[in-house]
Amino acid sequence: MGTLVDDSGALLANRLRLERDMRGWSLADLAERAGVSKATISKIERQEVSPTAVILVRLAGAFDLTLAGLLLRAEGGGERLTRAADQPVWRDPETGYRRRQVFSRPDHPVETVEVELPPGQRVTLPASSYAHIRQVVWVRAGDLVIHEGGDRHELAAGDCLGFGPPGEVTIANETAHPCTYVVVLARS
């Protein structure tokens, strides 16, 4: 199984720079659109730091891409058949959140991602990350809490939640055991 950031951090750094250059954006332009500091973006592009999930989602959203779309562009993949051994894995250096891209193609409206969230960890994603997608979360093992707007959803293994209108979302594992869930999203 490939690990995008661990094995190919240069690919992601180069892709971010390429996406920015294709749009004619300066670091300041991207920083303003993504809500991420210029210094952080510069360090990511120079491979001095590994971006967190939240930062990658914000950067992808600024480019009008999903996180999967940005990672797929970085890897240069896009076959219809994705073998398990070829599914890229990305790990958030801050939380240990592990994300495996099961399926994604630029010409297909559906993406499938498997996530493992370590015990006691949480990830908060901005509303902008949900602006152009519809999403379903299906818990495969463990327990997961999703804060969506003012709602708190407690999901156990087998439970599935379809997200509502775009809003800030916090995904939390409040237990002492890992939680594995599948995200299926469609671009709107």
Phi, psi and omega in degrees: 000127180284146176241109188302305186285317182295316184268334190221045180303329179296324179298315180293315179300315179294323180294318178300314179297317179297315179300318179294314181296321180299331181266354182071028183267141170277173173302321180296321179299311180295319180302316180294316182291326185266342185071032179236140184294151177301319181299318180295314179299317179299316179295322177295313181296331179269004179062032177274337177221155173264130181288149174279169178301316182298317181293316179298320178297318179295318179294315179300316179299323178297328178273004184062039177237158168278167176301316179299319180297319178294314180295321178297317178297323179295320181282333181079018181276198177139027176283155177291324178261124178245107178290146181307319182292342183257003182281116184294143179242139176230137180242129177289120182293340183274316186251343186084001176308126181246127185239120178251121180279099183287314180208134174194134174218143180298334182263010180238135185282352184247139175235148177231131183227140172249133183235139169244120180254118182297161178303139175072010182255159178213151177228128177251126182245137183287159179304327182300335180287347180248009187297325185239023180223161168242142191220145175232136176245128181238116182279126182262323180208139179090195181233146184222141175244130178240120175262116182234107186063231178268003183263142174245122179247124177256118184245137175249174180308129181095340180286151182223137180232126172268128183287150177272208180300154181305132177194166178298138182230134172246127178250123187227142170251101184269011183256180178263011182233150177298155175236132176245131178219160180247135176248126174244125181227150178236136177284139179256000000 
